[in-house]
Amino acid sequence: MLPLLVLVVLNALLVSALSPTRTVNKRQSAPPNQFVTTDGGSFIVNGSVLTFVGTNAYWLPTLNSDDDIDFTLGNMSAAGIKVVRTWAFNDVETIPENGTWFQLIANGTTTINDGPNGLQKLDTVIRLAEKHNMFVLLSLTNNWNPRPLFDNMTINASGTPIEARDVTPGTNNTLPRNTLSNDYGGMDMYVREFANNSTMHDEFYTNPTILSHFMNYTATIVSRYANNTSVFSWEVANDPRCNSSLPASTVCNTNTVTHFHDVISQHIKTFDPNHLVSSGNQGFLCADCPKLFPRVVPPPPQASPLANVKRRSAKPMTKKRILAERRAALNKARSYQRRHASPTGGLRIRGRWMATETKRQDAEDQGVGSAFDGSSGVDSEDIINVPNINFGTFQLFPDQDNYGFISDPSLPAFNNTVNAGLDWIRRHAEIGTLFNKPITLTGFGLVTQSNSPAFVPFNTSVAPFGPDPTDTQATQTFGVTDEQRDDAYAQWLKAGFTAGLQGMVQYQWTQANLTTVDGTNISPTVTDTGLSPVVTEPGFSPNDGYSLQGVSDSQAQAVNVIQQAAQSIGPDPNT
């Protein structure tokens, strides 16, 4: 990695994308039209349509100096980034010696930290985002908070027990706190402290004591920034669903999670009527699930008074439609297999015969799949229709989730991964049209081969493809190349904006040359841990597998892909 050279190259390449700054601190006097609002399927700022490319930096409020925050946001802005998504929560069970924390959850109560290592750090992020003409999308809690020993979980890629990093108080923490995106507290921390049954994740959505504590924290945060125009929106949670590091009860279903969104979004609007509210869910669907907020078919759309607002056609999402699409994809795959099968059975791929299963399965037999059957407790079509949910969200992480796409056997695996993403993007763009609300892809990423040693899935705290100190001959086989990542990102960004998405937020930003402090997530070089990520140079932002940093100039190239997408969707309405 060449952090100094990369930054010089980026400054030279991207200086043209810098935007004029806005006046600092409009918190008390900004006119309402400077807040982000919606008009049908579009975001509006200052009377103009806002379509944006964004990035994720969950760690942004934990940087060790104000200069580091300023420096990082400046580089994002130079790359054409208009929105940065970050955590507005940082829950702990014991007050740490170093680093940032926002809320103590312990001894049957909660305490909010308003000090310089608490919410004042979030103040700094928002103040400096305004300086760089950017918006901040703030998520209020996380679905994921794995504690392998606490929850009796031992997970690796093959499902066999391994020695896992544990962050339960009193254990020997190897990685600094806040290194991983799921190490900031969240729903399960409330459940462990306040629930009647501390082993069921979905008590977070239904237990009155838990809801009271979470709503108190939410009221504190949203009131603090209710009049700040640099806040883009509030996100109820990152990836809310029935199950998490703790399992779901047998009674949790899509109505449970949708009702929670209704309660919390109303609560947010009570304290902050100025900002938009979204879910933050992964975008899973359930065509035949009972709806709390069923869609009412609107009259034909009228011409928008705003320029450049596209009207698109869309079909309702039904189980019949999903099965028909599945059947067509399976028939296509079988047709290819028949044309290329050997007399004894098998499939020819690049000149080689591969064995194939002989049992025929129909689309109905396979079902619609976990992305469409409501098994996660998420029905994003019902959630987007909640009155106080202003826009829809979804995520795209093919390394961790299955989106029901039937692979084409005539294509390499990477092409099928890209196509699965394109299909998922188009489906959600259609939902925006059906419900006449903006849709934003709030996180998308692919793990590269150079990042795979640092890859930590959402619901674990270990890197399953990290170095194995007992196997000196181990080779790295997981992930795509840097060039494939850049190709996929370019295709997804183009397809998303062409289909009508209003925002696409890459996961995740990388920053070098940061101030290091022992015991924080930006620490000096870590050695002899046997875990990943192992910091090879000081001052790098955390990386849980999706960082832009890689080998050679791959970071600069990936950022260039983002910049080109940002330039293609037009000027910033704030300039």
Legacy VTK file of the C-alpha trace (Angstrom):
# vtk DataFile Version 3.0
C-alpha trace
ASCII
DATASET POLYDATA
POINTS 575 float
0.000 0.000 0.000
1.220 3.481 -0.849
-0.894 5.839 1.270
1.050 9.040 0.648
1.355 8.446 -3.083
-2.283 7.422 -3.346
-3.413 10.630 -1.695
-1.243 12.721 -4.006
-2.668 10.907 -7.022
-6.215 11.315 -5.743
-5.748 15.024 -5.151
-4.462 15.439 -8.700
-7.187 13.324 -10.283
-10.147 14.498 -8.280
-9.562 18.196 -7.573
-12.160 19.106 -10.191
-14.855 17.378 -8.100
-14.391 19.689 -5.095
-17.493 21.711 -4.329
-17.809 25.125 -2.645
-18.368 24.914 1.095
-21.538 25.952 2.855
-21.746 28.321 5.780
-20.764 26.519 8.990
-23.329 25.847 11.719
-26.785 26.592 10.392
-28.282 24.543 13.207
-30.495 27.256 14.695
-31.525 29.328 11.703
-31.592 27.268 8.495
-34.745 27.637 6.384
-36.717 24.385 5.969
-36.074 24.134 2.211
-32.436 23.333 2.872
-33.398 20.027 4.476
-33.581 16.987 2.236
-37.223 16.267 1.391
-38.975 14.066 -1.137
-41.257 14.638 -4.121
-42.644 11.311 -5.266
-39.670 9.143 -6.111
-37.019 11.876 -5.824
-34.979 13.581 -3.123
-35.242 17.377 -3.203
-32.844 19.989 -1.756
-33.274 23.712 -2.315
-35.900 22.979 -4.943
-33.640 20.714 -7.018
-33.435 16.955 -7.417
-30.635 15.293 -5.436
-29.263 12.015 -6.782
-26.075 10.916 -5.081
-23.178 8.521 -4.754
-22.205 7.893 -1.138
-19.917 5.808 1.002
-19.958 4.051 4.376
-17.561 4.938 7.184
-19.104 3.483 10.346
-15.897 4.373 12.193
-15.897 8.084 11.352
-16.818 9.414 14.857
-14.130 7.209 16.439
-11.155 8.853 14.707
-8.594 10.147 17.165
-8.497 13.814 16.128
-10.703 16.467 14.565
-8.072 16.922 11.883
-8.437 13.266 10.927
-12.197 13.666 10.525
-11.687 16.826 8.464
-9.031 15.142 6.328
-11.195 12.066 5.688
-14.320 14.016 4.769
-12.257 16.247 2.498
-10.997 13.246 0.540
-14.516 11.857 0.268
-15.779 15.165 -1.075
-12.934 15.295 -3.574
-14.104 11.924 -4.914
-17.593 13.292 -5.532
-19.131 11.709 -2.433
-22.242 13.632 -1.348
-23.500 11.398 1.489
-21.557 9.444 4.109
-23.357 6.818 6.179
-22.065 6.308 9.711
-23.103 4.949 13.102
-24.897 7.359 15.459
-24.547 4.743 18.218
-21.607 3.371 20.154
-22.839 1.308 23.104
-20.561 -0.128 25.807
-21.062 -2.276 28.910
-18.014 -0.846 30.689
-16.478 2.575 30.165
-13.328 2.078 28.039
-9.985 3.601 28.958
-9.467 4.950 25.436
-11.599 5.685 22.433
-15.114 6.932 21.778
-18.353 5.761 23.375
-21.864 7.214 23.256
-23.946 5.167 25.700
-23.269 2.947 28.713
-25.735 0.043 29.038
-25.131 -1.584 32.403
-26.601 -2.266 35.843
-30.177 -2.022 34.663
-29.899 1.478 33.219
-28.384 3.580 30.452
-26.115 6.621 30.576
-25.449 8.857 27.573
-21.958 10.334 27.177
-22.118 13.986 26.142
-18.391 14.539 26.613
-15.512 15.130 24.187
-15.127 11.360 23.658
-18.908 10.981 23.307
-21.552 12.808 21.337
-19.249 15.784 20.835
-17.359 13.561 18.372
-20.558 13.114 16.387
-21.041 16.898 16.554
-17.633 17.260 14.924
-18.475 14.838 12.120
-21.637 16.743 11.252
-19.995 20.167 11.531
-17.135 19.160 9.238
-19.466 17.424 6.792
-21.146 20.793 6.347
-17.745 22.357 5.713
-17.191 19.879 2.872
-20.692 20.290 1.430
-21.717 16.766 2.401
-24.648 15.118 4.134
-24.456 12.518 6.919
-26.862 9.565 6.989
-27.107 8.446 10.618
-28.023 4.921 11.712
-29.459 4.623 15.241
-28.580 1.014 16.146
-27.255 -2.241 14.701
-28.856 -5.650 14.289
-25.489 -7.372 14.765
-23.373 -7.612 17.920
-21.783 -11.083 18.102
-20.280 -12.270 21.366
-19.057 -15.778 20.541
-18.380 -16.952 24.100
-21.326 -15.066 25.591
-23.758 -16.455 23.025
-22.092 -19.891 22.855
-21.288 -19.269 19.212
-18.277 -20.678 17.412
-18.422 -20.015 13.698
-16.158 -20.338 10.723
-16.663 -20.853 7.001
-17.322 -24.580 7.355
-19.423 -24.306 10.511
-16.908 -26.121 12.723
-15.844 -24.813 16.159
-12.877 -22.476 16.304
-11.299 -20.183 18.851
-13.172 -16.935 18.304
-12.442 -13.359 19.247
-14.738 -12.429 22.113
-15.645 -8.945 23.270
-17.509 -9.936 26.424
-16.291 -7.761 29.354
-13.454 -9.430 31.191
-12.130 -11.414 28.258
-8.803 -10.805 26.577
-9.762 -8.617 23.628
-7.160 -8.887 20.899
-8.517 -6.442 18.340
-9.207 -2.901 19.539
-12.830 -2.048 20.244
-14.725 -0.534 17.282
-12.471 -2.219 14.729
-15.414 -4.186 13.348
-18.719 -2.681 12.238
-20.618 -5.041 14.560
-18.584 -4.077 17.635
-20.488 -0.884 18.521
-23.221 -2.424 20.648
-26.726 -2.429 19.259
-29.929 -4.402 19.670
-28.502 -7.471 21.382
-26.761 -5.351 23.992
-30.172 -4.014 25.042
-31.596 -7.545 25.002
-28.826 -8.960 27.184
-29.330 -6.213 29.754
-33.099 -5.686 29.848
-34.986 -8.586 28.228
-37.139 -11.096 30.072
-35.580 -13.786 27.888
-32.092 -12.569 27.116
-31.551 -15.249 24.462
-34.155 -14.041 21.932
-33.191 -11.210 19.618
-36.699 -10.083 18.709
-37.479 -9.006 22.276
-35.786 -5.797 21.163
-38.858 -5.064 19.014
-41.523 -5.916 21.585
-40.224 -5.563 25.162
-41.543 -2.279 26.684
-38.450 -1.772 28.861
-36.079 -2.176 25.935
-38.181 0.071 23.719
-38.224 2.730 26.418
-34.425 2.776 26.698
-33.896 2.750 22.943
-36.486 5.457 22.379
-34.861 7.592 25.063
-31.520 7.322 23.276
-33.202 7.994 19.936
-34.945 11.106 21.278
-31.623 12.435 22.589
-29.844 11.985 19.276
-32.547 13.198 16.892
-33.339 16.226 19.071
-29.675 17.162 19.096
-29.563 17.499 15.301
-33.202 18.248 14.479
-32.352 21.647 12.966
-29.085 20.708 11.295
-29.249 20.719 7.501
-26.134 18.551 7.144
-28.036 15.508 8.402
-29.410 13.672 5.378
-31.769 11.345 7.234
-32.268 8.985 10.163
-31.979 5.250 9.702
-33.945 3.180 12.209
-31.293 0.441 12.291
-28.632 -1.270 10.252
-30.092 -4.481 8.783
-33.031 -5.025 11.216
-34.484 -8.541 11.093
-35.883 -11.239 13.412
-32.608 -13.021 14.086
-29.140 -11.765 14.904
-26.225 -12.918 17.015
-29.096 -14.050 19.233
-31.741 -16.251 17.567
-35.336 -15.322 16.805
-38.296 -16.580 18.791
-40.956 -18.675 17.077
-43.439 -15.765 17.063
-41.299 -13.192 15.248
-42.482 -12.456 11.721
-42.583 -9.655 9.173
-45.387 -7.881 11.046
-43.193 -7.763 14.154
-40.418 -5.884 12.371
-42.771 -3.669 10.352
-44.686 -2.611 13.473
-41.398 -1.698 15.153
-40.602 0.590 12.216
-43.979 2.258 12.571
-43.459 2.916 16.285
-39.887 4.202 15.970
-40.469 6.337 12.870
-43.407 8.065 14.596
-41.186 8.610 17.632
-38.427 10.157 15.522
-40.844 12.529 13.799
-42.141 13.677 17.197
-38.712 15.049 18.090
-37.493 15.888 14.592
-40.073 16.728 11.921
-37.396 18.136 9.594
-35.468 15.042 8.520
-36.354 11.998 6.486
-36.554 8.542 8.060
-35.643 5.209 6.447
-35.337 1.614 7.580
-31.790 0.446 6.804
-32.978 -3.103 6.080
-31.373 -5.464 3.576
-34.306 -5.290 1.177
-35.701 -8.789 1.653
-39.251 -9.290 0.372
-42.322 -11.386 1.092
-44.893 -11.132 -1.662
-47.577 -13.192 0.093
-47.028 -12.105 3.705
-49.943 -10.283 5.382
-49.323 -6.534 5.265
-49.775 -4.022 8.068
-49.665 -1.261 5.444
-51.054 -2.731 2.213
-50.382 -0.864 -0.989
-53.201 1.226 -2.369
-52.984 1.452 -6.153
-52.487 5.168 -6.925
-53.997 7.001 -9.888
-51.807 7.378 -12.996
-48.866 9.700 -12.200
-49.062 13.290 -13.346
-46.174 15.138 -14.914
-43.715 16.197 -12.225
-43.150 19.918 -11.740
-39.443 19.140 -11.316
-37.067 18.755 -14.204
-35.243 15.463 -14.829
-37.692 13.349 -12.788
-38.159 10.053 -14.622
-41.399 8.063 -14.495
-40.892 4.322 -14.816
-43.222 1.384 -15.224
-43.243 -1.461 -12.723
-45.039 -4.722 -11.999
-46.332 -5.743 -8.567
-44.193 -8.289 -6.722
-46.127 -11.542 -6.395
-45.223 -15.141 -5.668
-46.631 -16.104 -9.076
-44.302 -13.650 -10.790
-41.261 -14.790 -8.809
-41.934 -18.457 -9.599
-42.469 -17.666 -13.276
-39.123 -15.875 -13.430
-37.496 -18.756 -11.553
-39.021 -21.282 -13.949
-37.772 -19.379 -16.991
-34.258 -19.187 -15.549
-34.241 -22.898 -14.726
-35.472 -23.779 -18.202
-32.708 -21.691 -19.720
-30.107 -23.438 -17.572
-31.490 -26.885 -18.452
-31.506 -26.042 -22.142
-27.847 -25.111 -21.948
-27.063 -28.316 -20.076
-28.825 -30.431 -22.684
-26.875 -28.797 -25.498
-23.564 -29.320 -23.763
-24.101 -32.598 -21.934
-21.948 -35.661 -22.641
-23.615 -38.989 -23.562
-22.975 -40.221 -20.020
-24.190 -37.081 -18.330
-22.305 -33.986 -17.343
-21.685 -30.416 -18.366
-18.892 -29.111 -20.558
-17.367 -25.920 -19.165
-14.346 -24.475 -20.972
-13.628 -27.819 -22.587
-13.926 -29.925 -19.441
-16.755 -32.283 -18.479
-18.228 -31.704 -15.028
-20.656 -34.067 -13.278
-24.211 -32.775 -12.883
-27.148 -33.814 -10.718
-29.749 -35.895 -12.507
-32.714 -35.091 -10.246
-35.054 -32.536 -11.795
-36.482 -29.831 -9.571
-39.235 -27.452 -10.554
-39.312 -23.811 -9.540
-42.187 -24.545 -7.138
-40.137 -27.281 -5.466
-37.280 -24.866 -4.844
-39.593 -22.173 -3.489
-39.010 -18.484 -3.834
-35.906 -18.481 -1.611
-34.948 -16.694 1.595
-34.796 -13.285 -0.095
-38.519 -13.531 -0.934
-40.183 -15.752 1.684
-40.124 -13.486 4.747
-38.016 -15.933 6.776
-35.781 -13.106 8.002
-38.789 -11.179 9.285
-38.328 -8.448 6.684
-40.913 -7.366 4.141
-39.390 -4.241 2.663
-42.534 -3.537 0.627
-44.566 -3.323 3.834
-41.880 -1.263 5.584
-41.602 1.301 2.769
-45.358 1.881 3.025
-45.161 2.832 6.731
-46.418 6.448 6.762
-43.336 7.933 8.444
-40.813 5.934 6.415
-39.881 8.408 3.690
-37.739 6.281 1.402
-36.802 2.660 0.828
-33.445 1.031 1.499
-31.717 -2.173 0.505
-28.209 -3.636 0.537
-26.150 -5.788 -1.813
-23.526 -8.159 -0.416
-23.338 -11.280 -2.631
-20.531 -12.689 -0.466
-22.982 -13.079 2.416
-26.541 -13.125 1.072
-28.433 -15.072 -1.600
-30.823 -13.001 -3.701
-32.627 -15.850 -5.440
-30.829 -15.404 -8.740
-30.598 -18.545 -10.912
-27.050 -18.684 -12.272
-26.443 -19.069 -15.973
-24.198 -22.159 -16.431
-22.768 -20.692 -19.615
-21.167 -17.813 -17.683
-18.241 -17.677 -15.255
-19.084 -17.347 -11.558
-18.086 -13.673 -11.464
-20.493 -12.785 -14.272
-23.314 -14.493 -12.395
-22.424 -12.530 -9.260
-22.609 -9.269 -11.208
-25.891 -10.286 -12.818
-27.395 -11.248 -9.453
-26.598 -7.742 -8.274
-28.114 -6.177 -11.384
-31.312 -8.196 -10.884
-31.560 -7.183 -7.200
-31.023 -3.517 -8.090
-33.727 -3.514 -10.747
-36.240 -5.212 -8.467
-35.832 -2.495 -5.863
-35.974 0.301 -8.399
-39.381 -1.114 -9.392
-40.509 -0.979 -5.752
-39.725 2.729 -5.693
-41.993 3.206 -8.689
-44.796 1.129 -7.192
-44.799 3.062 -3.929
-43.781 6.436 -5.376
-40.928 6.864 -2.906
-37.153 7.186 -3.443
-35.046 4.032 -3.147
-31.442 4.039 -1.933
-28.881 1.251 -1.984
-27.282 1.970 1.404
-24.447 -0.529 1.173
-22.898 -2.580 -1.601
-19.604 -4.415 -1.745
-17.542 -7.367 -2.884
-14.660 -8.924 -0.974
-11.440 -8.899 -2.971
-8.641 -11.430 -2.727
-6.391 -8.809 -1.166
-9.084 -8.008 1.416
-10.139 -11.577 2.183
-7.795 -12.010 5.184
-9.659 -9.094 6.809
-13.157 -10.212 5.812
-15.414 -10.583 8.872
-19.069 -11.472 8.073
-21.894 -9.484 9.684
-22.671 -12.047 12.369
-19.180 -13.133 13.403
-16.166 -11.539 14.999
-13.470 -13.598 13.289
-12.047 -13.640 9.770
-12.797 -17.098 8.318
-10.283 -16.591 5.515
-7.619 -15.015 7.702
-4.144 -16.471 8.148
-3.908 -19.799 9.935
-0.725 -19.806 12.041
-0.813 -23.626 12.133
-0.815 -23.960 8.345
2.226 -22.352 6.747
1.222 -23.684 3.323
-2.231 -22.085 3.288
-3.115 -20.174 0.143
-5.750 -17.507 -0.343
-8.562 -18.556 -2.664
-11.508 -16.387 -1.653
-12.691 -13.179 -3.296
-12.605 -11.390 -6.621
-9.705 -9.468 -8.101
-9.466 -5.705 -7.673
-10.247 -5.298 -11.357
-13.369 -7.468 -11.078
-14.564 -5.425 -8.088
-14.150 -2.206 -10.051
-15.997 -3.709 -13.027
-18.894 -4.877 -10.835
-19.152 -1.517 -9.059
-19.195 0.361 -12.361
-21.958 -1.892 -13.749
-24.046 -1.718 -10.561
-23.747 2.065 -10.297
-24.727 2.591 -13.922
-27.628 0.141 -13.718
-28.905 1.604 -10.465
-29.146 5.179 -11.636
-30.484 4.117 -15.032
-33.250 2.130 -13.287
-34.149 5.073 -11.070
-32.350 4.628 -7.748
-31.850 7.995 -6.067
-28.747 7.078 -4.083
-26.085 4.362 -4.065
-23.730 4.055 -1.088
-20.528 2.029 -1.483
-19.218 -0.072 1.417
-16.667 0.932 2.670
-14.302 3.932 2.520
-10.600 3.600 3.299
-8.437 6.305 4.795
-4.700 6.298 5.445
-2.368 8.613 7.402
-4.607 8.785 10.461
-3.512 9.547 14.015
-2.863 6.347 15.981
-3.649 5.925 19.675
-3.158 2.724 21.671
-6.402 1.008 22.606
-8.452 2.592 19.830
-9.499 1.215 16.463
-6.837 3.407 14.828
-3.947 1.873 16.712
-0.239 1.454 15.950
0.945 -1.691 14.206
-0.564 -4.903 15.578
1.643 -8.003 15.441
1.620 -11.664 16.525
-2.155 -11.845 16.963
-2.960 -14.676 14.592
-6.077 -12.747 13.649
-7.054 -10.433 10.833
-6.914 -7.652 10.079
-3.268 -7.250 11.054
-2.196 -3.640 10.620
0.910 -3.528 8.450
1.189 0.253 8.419
-0.050 2.698 11.058
-2.936 5.027 10.550
-5.335 2.994 8.386
-9.068 3.053 8.967
-10.734 -0.228 10.001
-11.388 -2.838 7.360
-13.835 -5.705 7.796
-13.297 -6.971 4.260
-14.812 -4.372 1.947
-12.242 -1.617 2.153
-11.089 0.018 -1.061
-7.466 -0.455 -0.092
-5.714 -3.226 -1.948
-2.546 -3.760 -3.888
-0.774 -1.280 -6.150
-3.063 1.584 -7.204
-6.312 -0.361 -6.743
-7.649 2.127 -4.211
-7.181 5.027 -6.598
-8.874 3.083 -9.395
-11.851 2.094 -7.219
-12.302 5.677 -6.059
-12.120 6.772 -9.684
-15.060 4.453 -10.481
-17.074 6.169 -7.749
-16.052 9.624 -8.943
-17.095 8.864 -12.523
-20.508 7.678 -11.310
-20.910 10.828 -9.226
-20.067 13.038 -12.200
-22.514 11.177 -14.434
-25.583 12.006 -12.332
-25.262 15.776 -12.418
-24.291 18.701 -10.184
-24.878 19.075 -6.458
-28.046 21.159 -5.849
-26.309 22.866 -2.922
-23.673 24.465 -5.146
LINES 1 576
575 0 1 2 3 4 5 6 7 8 9 10 11 12 13 14 15 16 17 18 19 20 21 22 23 24 25 26 27 28 29 30 31 32 33 34 35 36 37 38 39 40 41 42 43 44 45 46 47 48 49 50 51 52 53 54 55 56 57 58 59 60 61 62 63 64 65 66 67 68 69 70 71 72 73 74 75 76 77 78 79 80 81 82 83 84 85 86 87 88 89 90 91 92 93 94 95 96 97 98 99 100 101 102 103 104 105 106 107 108 109 110 111 112 113 114 115 116 117 118 119 120 121 122 123 124 125 126 127 128 129 130 131 132 133 134 135 136 137 138 139 140 141 142 143 144 145 146 147 148 149 150 151 152 153 154 155 156 157 158 159 160 161 162 163 164 165 166 167 168 169 170 171 172 173 174 175 176 177 178 179 180 181 182 183 184 185 186 187 188 189 190 191 192 193 194 195 196 197 198 199 200 201 202 203 204 205 206 207 208 209 210 211 212 213 214 215 216 217 218 219 220 221 222 223 224 225 226 227 228 229 230 231 232 233 234 235 236 237 238 239 240 241 242 243 244 245 246 247 248 249 250 251 252 253 254 255 256 257 258 259 260 261 262 263 264 265 266 267 268 269 270 271 272 273 274 275 276 277 278 279 280 281 282 283 284 285 286 287 288 289 290 291 292 293 294 295 296 297 298 299 300 301 302 303 304 305 306 307 308 309 310 311 312 313 314 315 316 317 318 319 320 321 322 323 324 325 326 327 328 329 330 331 332 333 334 335 336 337 338 339 340 341 342 343 344 345 346 347 348 349 350 351 352 353 354 355 356 357 358 359 360 361 362 363 364 365 366 367 368 369 370 371 372 373 374 375 376 377 378 379 380 381 382 383 384 385 386 387 388 389 390 391 392 393 394 395 396 397 398 399 400 401 402 403 404 405 406 407 408 409 410 411 412 413 414 415 416 417 418 419 420 421 422 423 424 425 426 427 428 429 430 431 432 433 434 435 436 437 438 439 440 441 442 443 444 445 446 447 448 449 450 451 452 453 454 455 456 457 458 459 460 461 462 463 464 465 466 467 468 469 470 471 472 473 474 475 476 477 478 479 480 481 482 483 484 485 486 487 488 489 490 491 492 493 494 495 496 497 498 499 500 501 502 503 504 505 506 507 508 509 510 511 512 513 514 515 516 517 518 519 520 521 522 523 524 525 526 527 528 529 530 531 532 533 534 535 536 537 538 539 540 541 542 543 544 545 546 547 548 549 550 551 552 553 554 555 556 557 558 559 560 561 562 563 564 565 566 567 568 569 570 571 572 573 574
